């Protein structure tokens, strides 16, 4: 799934051309590393995970990990991009449905709550992510900044649309 999403993003950035074998291998390795980091961040705590452990879990050398990611912070951002994309995909197709804005906002909140209730570690990771984005953004690599800016996840935008529509319909003041 993640490889497919990355391949689509990569293909769209490059005028629709197919990925070469080398590009496919690059994305595959990158995603193995992201998945290993994700699993360790969930099993342990972000602060307790080392790059060496991530390398071992991904079955790569530590040196290889640093070819793909400048720091553990870079990996955290990539993991969060994946988590947000998974959350968005888990949402039902109710945004275009017949519910009013109040029902949509309630449904979104319930979905958000249930998503984090399934894995409380996700909530902790989002807190680390929030600090990283607001206080340590300059420490992120250019590649990760680009991935973040091109992320298809738009949870704030979804909420904003619901609230604006609710105001227009006099459901919210």
HUBEL-V373527 format. One record per residue. N is the residue number from 0. RES is the residue in one small letter. OMEGA is omega in degrees with one decimal (none if undefined). Layout:
# HUBEL-V373527
n->(N | N)
res->(RES | RES)
omega->(OMEGA | OMEGA)
This chain:
# HUBEL-V373527
n->(0 | 1 | 2 | 3 | 4 | 5 | 6 | 7 | 8 | 9 | 10 | 11 | 12 | 13 | 14 | 15 | 16 | 17 | 18 | 19 | 20 | 21 | 22 | 23 | 24 | 25 | 26 | 27 | 28 | 29 | 30 | 31 | 32 | 33 | 34 | 35 | 36 | 37 | 38 | 39 | 40 | 41 | 42 | 43 | 44 | 45 | 46 | 47 | 48 | 49 | 50 | 51 | 52 | 53 | 54 | 55 | 56 | 57 | 58 | 59 | 60 | 61 | 62 | 63 | 64 | 65 | 66 | 67 | 68 | 69 | 70 | 71 | 72 | 73 | 74 | 75 | 76 | 77 | 78 | 79 | 80 | 81 | 82 | 83 | 84 | 85 | 86 | 87 | 88 | 89 | 90 | 91 | 92 | 93 | 94 | 95 | 96 | 97 | 98 | 99 | 100 | 101 | 102 | 103 | 104 | 105 | 106 | 107 | 108 | 109 | 110 | 111 | 112 | 113 | 114 | 115 | 116 | 117 | 118 | 119 | 120 | 121 | 122 | 123 | 124 | 125 | 126 | 127 | 128 | 129 | 130 | 131 | 132 | 133 | 134 | 135 | 136 | 137 | 138 | 139 | 140 | 141 | 142 | 143 | 144 | 145 | 146 | 147 | 148 | 149 | 150 | 151 | 152 | 153 | 154 | 155 | 156 | 157 | 158 | 159 | 160 | 161 | 162 | 163 | 164 | 165 | 166 | 167 | 168 | 169 | 170 | 171 | 172)
res->(x | x | x | x | x | x | x | x | x | x | x | x | x | x | x | x | x | x | x | x | x | x | x | x | x | x | x | x | x | x | x | x | x | x | x | x | x | x | x | x | x | x | x | x | x | x | x | x | x | x | x | x | x | x | x | x | x | x | x | x | x | x | x | x | x | x | x | x | x | x | x | x | x | x | x | x | x | x | x | x | x | x | x | x | x | x | x | x | x | x | x | x | x | x | x | x | x | x | x | x | x | x | x | x | x | x | x | x | x | x | x | x | x | x | x | x | x | x | x | x | x | x | x | x | x | x | x | x | x | x | x | x | x | x | x | x | x | x | x | x | x | x | x | x | x | x | x | x | x | x | x | x | x | x | x | x | x | x | x | x | x | x | x | x | x | x | x | x | x | x | x | x | x)
omega->(-178.4 | 178.5 | 179.8 | -179.5 | 178.2 | 179.8 | 177.9 | 179.3 | -179.8 | -178.9 | -179.7 | 178.0 | -173.9 | 173.5 | 175.6 | -179.5 | 179.7 | 177.9 | 174.0 | 178.5 | -179.9 | 178.7 | 177.6 | 178.5 | 177.4 | -179.5 | 179.9 | 178.2 | 179.9 | -178.5 | 171.9 | -179.9 | 178.9 | -179.9 | 178.2 | 178.1 | 178.3 | -176.9 | 179.6 | 178.3 | 179.4 | -178.7 | -178.5 | 173.7 | -178.6 | -178.0 | -175.5 | -178.5 | 177.7 | 176.5 | 177.1 | 178.1 | 178.3 | 178.9 | 180.0 | -179.3 | -179.6 | -178.9 | 175.3 | 174.6 | 176.7 | 178.8 | 178.9 | 179.0 | -177.8 | 172.4 | -176.4 | -175.3 | -178.2 | -174.7 | 175.3 | 177.1 | 175.3 | 179.5 | 177.7 | -179.2 | 178.9 | 177.3 | -179.5 | 176.0 | 178.8 | -179.2 | 179.7 | 178.3 | 177.6 | 178.5 | -178.9 | 179.4 | 179.3 | -178.9 | 177.1 | -177.9 | -176.7 | -177.5 | 179.4 | -176.4 | -174.3 | -178.5 | 174.2 | -174.7 | 178.0 | 179.9 | 178.6 | 179.4 | 177.8 | 179.8 | 177.8 | 179.8 | 178.5 | 179.4 | 179.3 | -179.5 | -178.4 | 178.4 | -178.9 | 177.0 | 178.1 | -179.4 | 179.7 | 179.1 | 177.7 | -179.4 | 178.5 | 178.9 | 179.1 | 177.5 | 175.5 | 179.7 | -179.4 | 177.3 | -178.7 | -176.6 | -175.5 | -175.7 | -174.5 | -177.0 | -178.7 | 178.8 | -179.6 | 177.2 | 179.3 | 179.5 | -179.2 | 175.6 | 178.7 | 177.5 | 179.6 | -179.0 | -179.5 | 179.2 | -177.8 | -178.3 | -179.0 | -177.4 | 178.3 | 178.3 | 177.8 | 178.7 | -179.9 | 178.8 | 179.2 | -177.0 | 178.6 | 178.6 | 177.5 | 176.4 | 179.3 | -178.8 | -179.6 | 175.3 | 176.6 | 177.7 | none)
